[in-house]
């Protein structure tokens, strides 16, 4: 099935809060580079907009690359050096770039945080974690207590991928808050709500003493690993809804 790029944009906006978050999210969500009238036959999915993912998307014959981290972050940039190289490969190969940041994190079904909660089997899910007046994470409870090591195995396959933990609470946990990516400071929301465990991506020395004094567990799953889930969920949804050919490009950073 063939779609125009502007139709793909409309499909994304129909369920992702791209317009609603435009004043709170500086990452220029939506179509960042591309001809809106061009045809879309194949869509590649990746976490990051970088030269390596662009090259692999071109090799896969993709017309569009859907990413979580795009090229623009709320400030003017000179199109020189590495950024020029990124623009060059996109434009020369007619590869459109579509980015969705916070609207993907916060989606209650297809977002990074919601999918992680689904993988864990959390129940009674609610929005969690304030960002400029909007809750972008999710919290829930296990039907019965689950050990910390079992949580790490279920989400990340074990400790082999540079997973880190602050084990300052009970070993078997019931309540969990999740905000993927770079949200270590938001552990305070988990502390304020009395949660047993907080899961995010980036580790931080800054919160160590806050967590030990509060007696809370924190799992740092890595920025990349905690943000593949939503991207892949959108890929599956696109396969189902639009019947377009898709591919996931895995470029892990180990961080």
PyMOL commands that set and color helices and strands:
alter all, ss='L'
color gray80, all
select helices_A, chain A and resi 5-13+51-59+81-92+102-106+112-120+148-156+184-192+205-214+225-227+229-242
alter helices_A, ss='H'
color red, helices_A
select strands_A, chain A and resi 3-4+30-33+39-40+42-48+64-69+96-99+123-131+134-147+164-167+172-178+197-200+217-220+245-248
alter strands_A, ss='S'
color yellow, strands_A
deselect
rebuild
show_as cartoon
